[in-house]
Amino acid sequence: MKKKFIMFLLSAMILALGVVSVNANEVPIMLDGEHIDVVGVIVDDRTLVPARGIVESLGGTIEWNSELRQVSIDGADGIHILLTIDSADAIVNDATVELDVPAQIIDGSTMIPVRFVAENLGVNVDFVGGAVIITTVQTQINQPQVAQVPPPTQQIEIPPIAQTSVGTIISVPNQARRNEVLTLTFQGEPNTQYTLDIVSAANNPLTADGLGSTISDSNGIASWTWLVGGRTGAGTQRLTISGDGIIVTHNLVIIVD
């Protein structure tokens, strides 16, 4: 309910700012509640945005190789993304990931998939009222601290429970492959129900044995173990833990070899 209310407020902000696309195919971009001078377009039901504008707005750096027709993006914490024009194969920290829609040249501008790039740079992306809503901070209700997600290929390791705040992910993978068994461990309140939901890169809810609701133990520790399906698609999945007025999210990159 609280997340719906936040989305409602963001929609109201878009209308208040008068963000109206001149072209029905154009998509305005909001970054942390403010409209930025970057406009996306819809291609095959996916939103593409000008490469330099969105990357620099998110604090990253970008280089263009005209000979190879490649966009090279560097973000915080060592994140590196390589996109090739008209190629469905992207590279994230040396791992190949398949795109729904490739980067491409439109009217002389290099356009890249906003959700794929933004989420791999560690920010959240939603679509509200016909606009792309980007938030650079994970949402956590009633808790001022959130888990810091290191680059893919690393594992979060938090100090012992006595030093860990309530509402913190203790350990979780940042990338995985098909048929791999994963475990997420979370520090919450003792003897409290928490739910783990996963949404695929295609924005579809996922189900698997081990997901759903569980009760934390007397130390407040809750954990989930599940198997990545053999037909799971490549891309970034959104993991959301909720319960006791807390919402914590984490991005998981699925790699298909």
Buried (B, 14 or more C-beta within 10 A) or exposed (E): EEEEEBBEEBBEBBEEBEBEBEEEEBBBBBBEEEBBEBBBBBBEEBBBBBBBBBBEBBEBEBEEEEEEBBBBBBBEEEBBBBBBBEBEEBBBBEBEBBBBBBBBEEEEBBBBBBBBBBBBBBBBBBBBBBBBBBBBEBBBBEBEEBBEBBBBBBEBEBEEEEEBEBBBBBBBBBBBEBEBEBEBBBBBBEEBBBBBBBBBBEEEEBEBEBBEEBEBEEEBBBBBEBBBBEEBBBBBBBBBBBBBEBBBBBBBBBBBE
